[in-house]
Amino acid sequence: MSLSEISNTRFHYDLSVLVTPTKSGGSLCKLAGSLLRHLSHYSTTQLVVVVPESQRSERLLSLLSELKLRGVELIIIPVNQQKPSDVPNWRALAYQSAKGRICVFLEDNAVVEAGWCEAWRESCNQNDWTIASGLVRPDSERMTKIATGVFFCEYGLFMPAEYDRKIKPLNRVAGNHWAVNREFVPFDGDLNAIDEHDWVQKYASKSSLPYWNESALVKCDREIKFKAAFMERACQGFHYGRGQAKNAGWIRRAKMVHGGPGIIAIQLARLFYVIAQRRSEVRLFATSLPWTVGLIKAWSLAEWAGWTTGSMESLFQRNLQNRAKNQSQIANDPTAFNASVIGTDEMAGVSFAVPDSGSLDCGEKSGLKSQRVA
């Protein structure tokens, strides 16, 4: 049986589009409208949409109903509350409902552009990748300066190149526009969270970078205010650093904790290099530079704090595990049950046997009995 025949038996659709809300400032209506304009091959496409209560509307239901009438299999997953920490869980909910061979994750701050669907369908014929990233460009006509700064912090590395310049793929994917080839991902029925950084580390490496689908393009459009932007970057940086520290070796932990301030320089250098190399949105980047630098500092310092906190937690956890292991070894030692713990008072020549009750009080109130040591 050929690979394509095996795929047909495992998957009902070529493409599953998995739409989840963002942490702030997105619009499911705008995304659904763009899918209505640019989606094709409806009968072989599945659409799974996670809809929080805050975004439920007649307009959204009307757009989704129109997609269903055109032949798309539609699954709506209603959720009651929208919190930043819920995004990975919502991805997992959508992923477990997916029946397509290629699953494309979209967030509601994305608007798909012409040729997007065809680009991902073409990638279905390339069976040599597991994780892929699409490209993202800013909606410069609508975004405020602070929203533009957030864009360059989050998606500046994933912008398309201009003047036919070549893109060098990185070992990461755009959080609001990436995909999974389920041919090479084992099904996990207990999956409860999907984080793009974790999946890149799990299914890609420096020798096998994620596939970058340069023909698949979305436009980023979001609304966010000053305080929310900085708080969001700080929280993301802290949780990222803390999570990385818990899974890292002690050499990497020591390097990141002691060289933490260098994270700012690395982040800025990488972004400046990408902008210069691709010659994309240079003027927009220059006008939003004060906001972008400030937001990168917020992320980097919070990531440093996360590395420090996570490293300390790992150290304490290992110490507690070693102590528990030692206690377990003592408890499993058959001689331990035949021995008494003796504390000697040389002045009185008396020893005290600690009773089985484990009381740590001394004297007659604790029930200790004195014995003369011969």
N, C-alpha and C positions, 0 to 999 in steps of 0.2 A: 504494500500500500504506500502511495506517495505521501509526501509531507502535506500537500494541499488536501488530500483525501482524509488524512488524519485530522487536520484542522477542521474540516467540515463536520466530522463526527463529534468534535469537542465543543465547537463554538457555533452558535446560531447566527451570528452577525459578523461582518467584516470589521465594523467600527462601533465602539461604544463611547459616547461622549458623556463624561461624568462631570456634572456642574455642581459646585458647592459655593456657599457664600464666603466672602472674605472676612477679615477681622473688622474692617470698617470701610465705608464709603463706596461700596459697589452697587450694581443694579442688575438684578436678574432679568428685568424687563428688557433692558438694552441688549443684554447678551442673547436672550431668546429671540429678539427681533433680528439680530444679525445672523443667527442660525437660520431663521426663516428665509432670509435673503440669499444665503450662500451654501446651505446644505444641499446635497444631491444624493442620488441613489438611496432614496428614502427606505425602500423595502429591505435593504441590507444594513441599516443603521439603527442603533438603539440610543435613546436619550434618557439618562437618569439624572433627575434634578432634586437636590435637597433644598426644601423651601422652609425657611424659618417663619415664624408667625409675623415678624415685623415686615416681611416682604410679600406676604400674601395679598393679592389684589385681583380684581376682575380682569384688568388688563393683562396680567401675567397668565392667568388661566386661559384667556382668549388666545394668546400667542401659542401657548403649549398645545391647546386643542387644535389649532390650525396645523401645527407640525404633525400631530397624530393623524389628522385627516389626510395628510399627504403620504402616509404610509410608515412613518417612523414609529417604532415601538417606544412608548412613553411610560416611564415609571417615575412617579412623584413620591418623594419621601418627606412627609411633613415633620418638622421638629418644633418644639414649643419655644425654645429659648435660644438666643444667639450670643455665645461668649467666645472670646478669642481662643480659649483652650479647646473648643469643640471642633475646630477645623479638621485636625487629623482624624478624629472619630467619624466625622461626616464623610470624609473620603473613603474610609473603610466601609461604611454603610453602603455608599454608592458602588464601590468596587465589588462587594459581595453580591450585588444585584446585577452586575454586568454579565453579558453573554457574548460579548464581542471578542475577537482575537486581538485587536488593538484597542486599548483603553486610553483615551485622552482625557487628562484632568484639566478642567477649566475652572477659574474662579470668576465671581461676578464682577470683577473690575476689568474683565477682558471683553473685547468686541471682535469677533472673527471678521477677517477681511476676505476679499475675493480670492479664490483659488485655495482657500484653507482646507476645505474638505478633500479636494483632489490631491493635495499634497500629502495628507495623512493616508489616503487610500493608496497612493503610489508607494508609500513606505510599507504597506502591507505585503508588497511583493519582495521586500528585502528582509530576509529572515536571519540576518546576522547581527541583530541588536536586541537588547533587553530593555534598556532605559533610553529614552530619547527626550530631547528638549525642542520645543518650538521657539520662535523668536518673538520679541515684544518691542513695540515702539510706542512713544508717548502720544497722547492726544493733546498736542501743544496748544491747540486753539481753546480748549476748555479748562485745562488744569491750572490751578493757582501755583504760585512760586513754591509754597511749602509742599503741595502735592507733587510738583515736579522734582523737588529735592528727594522726596520719598521714592519716587519712581527711579531716579538714578541710583539710590542706595539699594533698592530691591532688584531692579531689572536692567540697570545700566550695562551689565555684562552680557545681556542677551539681545541687544539691539542689532538690527541688520546692518550690513556694511554698504556704503555708498561707493559710487565710481567703480563698480565691478571689483572691489577689493575682496580678497579671500579672508574667510573667518577661520581662526584657529580654535577648535572646540575646547572647552574647559571641562574639568571634572566636576560638573555641577549642572543643574537644570533649573529653568525658570519655575518658580513656585506656582504661578498662575497659568502655566501652559507647558505641560509635559506629558509624556506617554509611557505606557508599559506594553511590551510585547508578551502576551500571556503564554506564548509557546514555550517560554523559558522560565516562567515563574510558577512554582508549585502552588496549588490552591491551598489556602489556609482557612479552614472553616471557622477558626477562633480568632481571626484577625480583627483587632478592635481599634487600630490606629495606623495611619499611613503618613509618614513624614518623608518629603522628597530627599532630604539630606541623608537620612538613614538608608533609604532604598538605593541611592547612588553608591554609598559605601558598601552596601551588601551585594549589589549586582554589577558594579563597575569598578574599575581600578585605573591606575595610571597607565597601565599597558593596554587597557580596554576602556577608552573613554566613552561616555554616553554619545549616542548618535544625535547629531544636530540637524534637524529638519529645517533647512534655511528657506524652504518654499512655504512653510506653514507660518503665517504671520497673524498676530492679534494686536489690536490697539488697546492700550491701557488708559482707562478713564475712571478716576475715583475722586471723591471729595473727602478731605480730611483737614482737621484744624491743627493749630500749632501744638497745643498741649498733647493731644492724642497722638500726633506724629512722633514726638520725642518719647512719650511713654511706651508706645508700641515698639519703637526701635530698641529701647532699653530693656524691655521685657523679653523681646525676642533674643537679643544678644546674651542676656543672662541665662535664659533657659538653654540656649544652644551651647554656651560654654560649659554649663553645669552638666548637661547630658554628655558632651564629648569627654569631659574629665572622668566621668564614671566608667567609661568604656576604654580609656586610654591607658597605656603603660606608664610606669612611674617616670621614665626618662622624658616622655612627651609632656607629662604633667609638670615636671620641674622646669622644663624649657618654657612652657606657656605661662606659668605663674611668675617666673623671674623675668621673662621678656614680654610681659603683658602689654606695656605701653607701645611696644613695637607693632601691635595689631593695627593701630591707627595708621601707621606708615604703610603697612602692607596693603590694607584695604584701599587707601588712597592711591598708592602706586599702581595697583592692579586696575582700578577704574580709569585713571588717567591714561594708562597704556592702551586700554581697550578703545577709549574714545579717540585717541590719536591714531590708532591703527586702522580703525574702521571709518574714520572721518564722518561719523554719523551724529547729527544733532549737536554739533560743536557749539553753535551760538546759544542754543537753549541751555546747554550744560554750563556755559560761562555765566549766563544771567542767574542761574540757580545755584551757583557755586557756594555762596555763604551758607545757604540752607543745607546743601548736600554735605559739606564738610562738617557742619555742626551735628547733623544726624549720624554721620559715620562715626564721629567721636562718641556720641551717646551709645551706639551699638558696641563699639570697640571696648570702651571702659566697662560697660555692663558685661560683655563677654569675658573680660579679664576677671571681674568679680565672680562670674559663674565658674570659671576655671579654678579659682582659689577655693570657692565654697565646695565645688564638686570634689576637688582633690582632698580637702580636709574630711569630707563625708566618707570618701572611699578609705582613707587612712583609719578613721574611727571604726568603720564597719569591719575592716579587715582585723583590727585589734579585737573587736567584740567576737568575731567569728573564731579567732584563735583561742580566746579565753573560753568560749563555749565548747570548742573542740577539746581543750585540755580538761575542762570539767567533765565532758562526756567520757574521756578516757579514764578519768579517776573513778567515775560512777560505774564504768564497765569492768574495772579491776576487781576480781573476786576477793582480793585481800583487803580491799577498802572497807568491806562490810564487817570484817573481824577486828578492825583496829579502832582504837579510841584516840581522840585528839587530846593531848595532854599539855597543860600549861603548868610549869613548875615554879613554885615559890621557894627559892633557896633559903630565905630567912626562916620560914616556918617549917620547912621540910615536908610540905604538903603539896599534893598534886590534885588537880580538878579535872574530872572526866566530863566532857561536854555531852549531854544526853542526846538521844536520838531525835528529840523534838527540835533541836537546832536552836534553842534559846541562847541568846548572847548575853543575858543578864547574869550577874554574879551574886553569890550569897545564898542565903536560905530561901529567899522569895522565888528564886529561879528553880529551885528543886535540885540544885547541885549537891552531891554528897562528897565529902572529903575522904581521901584515902591516904594512909601513911605509906610512903614508898620505902620499901625495905632497903 
